[in-house]
Amino acid sequence: MKKILGCVKKAVSDFSMIQDGDVVGVGVSGGKDSTTLLYALKLFQNFSPVKYELKAFTLTLGFDDFDLTPLKKFCHDLKIPYIIQPTQIGKVVFEERKDKNPCAMCARMRRGRLHTLCKKYGVTKLALGHHGDDAVETLFLSMFYESRISTFDPVTFLDRKNLTMIRPLIYASEKDIISAVNKHHLPVVKSPCPANGKTQRQYMKNLLEQIYKDIPNGKDRIITALKNKEQLNIWSK
């Protein structure tokens, strides 16, 4: 966890993610990334140079077999307010609309609900569990499937919502997150989504793993390139 905390500290400092008095809401899906982020931000409160409140949000998607008991206990033990919002997003995406790209549709709908919850509970910063590997995967997905060079930013201000999205794990790797989850026995709730493990992102993850076998430092070089925004702006004109 020490390594994860180092990544969070650097990201918060480099990108001025959190200011004094912020109310930080963490979108907790039940997966390893968001649970690790929540735990890291709780620990970071102990030595952060800025003071902030912390809240956790989970959206249920209407699927069965989604037991949030471990997360409820986790938040209770850490004294983090935990808000669970029931939704039928999963059923709408898979049963009603039967969208060809269910992940994109689901993500948009979930973000909309999270934004509404943030406004209701006075959240100023919405923290998401995307890490460095996610940024690289998003870059390649945008190139191969959308013919553009793009990935998410560490900090995004939504002017229409008057809300800022932050990604404090942007410097962290998936490998280190898995290690932290195992070492600290962090609760992970299995996703009941029927597309889990069968997405374009999972395919890209597998493809990049093969590339890294041939180019061991390939991921680090890609992340370094992503930090140079001018390189991306040339192609986006």
N, C-alpha and C positions, 0 to 999 in steps of 0.2 A: 504493500500500500504506500510505502514511502516513495516509490518511483512514481506512482499515480499522483500523489500529492504534489510532487515536484513539477509534474506536467501541468497540473491545475494552477499552481502558483505562477508558473511562467506564462501560461495563457492569459490568466486574469491580469497580470502585469503588462504583458506585451500589447494586449488589445483593450486595456481599460474596461474589462467586462463588467465589473461590479463597483458601485459607488456606495458611500456611506448612506445608510437608510433604505437601501434597496430591499424589496421583498422579492426573493428569488423563488420561483415556482419550478419544480422539476417534473417533467413529464416522465412518469414511471410506467413502462409497459409490462414489467415483470421479467424482462430479459436482463442478461448480465451487464450490458452497457449502462442502462439507466439506473440499475440498482447500485452499481459501482459509483456512478456519478453522484447519486444521492448521499452515499456514505462518505465520499471524498469531500463534498461540500459541507457536510456536517463536521467532519474533522477539521476542515480548513477554517471554520468559524473560530476555532480555538486560538489560531495565531495569525489570522488575516489582519492586515493593516486597516481594512475597512470593515465596518460592522453591517451585517445584513440579517434579515429574517429568512427562514427557509420553510417552504411548504411543498407537499408532494401531491401530484394528481395522477389518477389512473382512470382511463376510459375503458369500460367494458364494451365489447363489440357485438354482443348478442349471441356469442358462441357458448355452447355448454362446456363443462369441464374446465372452467377458468377459476380456480380456487385461489383467492387473494389472501387467505388466512396468514401465510408466512410473511407477506408484505405488511399486513396490518400489525402483526406483532413486532416486526422490524422497526416500523415507524413509531410505534408506541414506546418501545425500549429506548429509541433515540430522541424521544420527545419532539417528534416532527409532526405537525398537523397533516393528516392524510385525508384527502378528499377523493372519493370514488364516484364517478359519474356514469350511470348506466346509459348505454346507447344501443342502437340496432344497426350501427354502421356496417358490420360484417354481413348481416343478412341482406341489407340494401345492396351492397356491392356484389355479393356472390349469388343471391337468389332472385332479387328483383331486376337489377340492371344487367347482371351477367356480363360485366365489362371485360373486354379482351386484355386490358392492362389493369387488373384489380388493385395492384399495389399503389399505383399512382393515384387512383381515385380514392382509395382508403386513406392514404397519407393526407390528401387535401381535406377530406372530411374530418379527419382526426385533428389536424391543425386548427381548423375552424372551431371545433368544439373546445380545444385547449385555449384558444384565444378568448373565447367567451368566458371560460372559467377564470382565466387570469384577470379579466376586467371585473368579474363578480367578486373576487377575493383580494383585490387590491395589489395584484402582482405587477411589478415593474420590469422584471427580467424573467423570461421563460428559458430555462436551461434544458438543452437536449443532449442525449448521450452519444452523439456522433463523434467518432475518433479519427485518428489519422488514416487508418486503413479505409474507413468509409469515404474519406475525401478522395483518395486515389481511385476507389471503385466508382464513385460518382463521376469522376473525370472521364474514365474510360467508357462508362455507360453513355454519357452524353455524346462522346465522339462516335461510338459505334452505332448507337440507336437514334440519335437526334442530329447528327452531322454538325455538332458545335462543340467548342471547348468551354466547359463550364463545370464548376463544382460549388459547394456551399461555402459561405464566408464564416469565419469564426464569430462575427458579430453582424447581425442584420436588424436594422431599425424598420419597423412597420409603421409608417406614418399614419395610415388610416386607422390602425388599432392603438396608436400611441403606446406601442409595446416593443421591447427589444428582445430578440432571440439570441442566446449565447450558447457556445459549444465549448465548455471548459476542458473537454477531453481531446481537443484537436491535436495536441502533441503526444497523446498516449497511443500505444499500439494495442491491437486486439489481444496479442500474446500476453502483455502485461496485465490486461484486464482479466483475462482468464485465470492468470496466476493469483491475482488479488482475490477473486471470487473463491477459489479453492482454498487459499491460505486462511481467509477470514470467515469462511463458511457463510458467505452472503446469500440470501434467499433468491432463487431464480424460479420463476413460474413458467412452465412450459406453455408455449403459444398454441392455442387451439385452432389457429388460422389454417384452412385447408391448403393454402399456397406456401406454407412454411417449408423452406428448404428446396422449393421448386421454382424460384424466381430468377429473373435475369440477373439480379444482384448476386445470387448464389453462384450462378454460372460464371460471372465475372470474377468472383472471389476465387473460384477453383482455377480459372485461367491464369490469374495473377500469381497464384501459388506456384504454378508451373514455371512462369517466367522468372520468379525469384530464385528458383532452384538453379537456373542457368546464370542469373545475374543477382548474386546474393545481396548486393547493396543497391539494387534497383529501386526498391521502395523508398529508401532514404533520399535517393537522388530525385525521384519524382516529387516528394514532399518539399524538398529544397527548391525545386523549380516552381512549385505552386506558391511559394512565399513571395516570388518575384511577380507581382501583379502585372507589371508592364509586359511580360512575355505573353500573358493571356489577352491583354487588351489589344495587342497588335492584331490578333486573329478575330477579335470580336467586332472590329470596325466594319 
